[in-house]
Amino acid sequence: MTSLPNFEADAPEALLNELEDYAREEIAAQVQSHAHEILRQYGQRNDYDVEPIIEAGETDVSRRGDRVVVRFGWPEPAIYFERGTVEHVVEAKSADVLSFIWEDPPEWVREEFEPEGDGYRVFLPKVEVAGLPESRFIRDTLNWLHAEFR
């Protein structure tokens, strides 16, 4: 327990210290856990590997004057999972071809390319992507957090 010799002068700083510790140890961890659980369920439903997005997520707890601020963020591809995408074509921009491992590819890929890892390493100038359904993992987590503090 904190000792406050001059309660009026020391109480605001002591309260902010406690709030910052609580935000770092409890709020940040709970928000990450909630968001990542939504994202993992989305990945399972849609057969997507979302772990790279989860691992790249960042949380920052900082003090700004008389406030404690908790910021959450994920790298740019996360917005495509959050909002979803429509069917589109991805074309090679800075290289002549796109290269990736295609798991469970059609027969023509198996005949034309070599196996690698869990699939076949392909080299293509462009690919047609079916699009992603929206996950709403960020919006739903913020709504959940808002409800927690009502």
N, C-alpha and C positions, 0 to 999 in steps of 0.2 A: 504494500500500500504506500502511496506517495504521501510524504509529509509536506504540508503547506504552511510555512510560518506566516506568510502574508497572503491569506486566502484570496482576497479580491484581486491582487496583482498576479498571483501564481496559478489560479484556477484555470484560466483560459488556455495557457500553455500546457498544463497537465492534462486537460481534457483533449486537446489536439494530439498530444503524444499517445494517449490511450486510443483515440480514434484512428490514428495512423497505424498503430500496431494491430488493431482489430481489422482494419481494411486490408492490410497486408496478409495477415494470418487467416482470416475468415472469409471476408467478402470476395477477395480476388480468387481464392481457391474454389469457393462455391460457384462463382460465375464461370470460371474456366471449366469446372467439372460439368456444370449444366450444359454449357454450349457444346462441349466436346461429346457429351452423351447424345445430344440431338444429332450432331454431325456423324457420329458412329452409326447410329440407327439409320440415318439417311444413306450412309455408305453401304450398309448391309442390304437395305431395301433395293438400292439401285446398282449394286455390284460395283461400287467405286472404292478405291483405296484412298481414304481421307486422312490417314495417319501423317503424311507429309504436311498437310495443312495444319493439323493439330500440333505437330512438333514445332512448326515455325511460328506458332502463335506467341504473342508477347503480352505481358501484363506489367504495368508500371504504376506504382503507388508513390505519390509525391505530395509534398506540402507546398501550397501556394498561398502565402500570407496567412490568413485565418481560415483556410480551407484545406481539406484533404481530398486529393483528386486520384481516382482510380481510372486508368485508361487500359482498354483492351484492344488488341489488334491482331490481324492475320495478314499474310502476304496477299498480293493482288489476286491470285487465282481464287481466293476464298469468296470474293464477291460473286463469282460465277456460280458457286454452290449456293450462296445466300439467295440470289435473285433468279437463278436459272438462266438458261440460254435457249435460243431457238435453233432450229436446224441451220447449219452454216458450213462453209468451206474454210478450212485452214490451209493456207499456202505457205510454202517456204519463203522467208523474207531475206534473211541475211546469208543463207546458204542455198545451194541448188536443190537440196532435198530435205525432207523431214525424216528423222530416224527415230524409231521407237520399237519397243518390244510389243508385239501384238499377241495377246493371249487368246487362245481358241479362235484362230483365224479361219477364213474359208479355205477350201482346197487349193485355189490358185496361189495363195500366199505360201502354203506348205510346199508347193512344187517349185516356186521361184526363189524363195529365201531360205536362209540357214536357221536351224533351231538355235536359240540362245535363252538361257534361264528358263522361265516358265512359258515361253512362247517362241516367236520367230522375230528376228531382227529384220525390220523392213526399212526400205529407203524409197520414199515416194515424194513427188513434187507437190502434191496436195492430197488432202483427205476430206471426205464429207463426214461431218459430225452430226449425229442425230439431235444433239442438244441435251440440256440437263434440266430436270424439273427443279423448282426452287426448294431449298431446304428450310429457309427462314431461321437458320440456327442463331443468327445474331439478333434479329428482331424478336424472336420468341424468348431468347435469353434476357434481353432488356425488358420485355414485358413481365417476365417472371421476377426479375430483380425489382422492378417497380412495385409489383404486388407484395413482395417480401417486406418492403419498407412502408407500406400503408398503415 
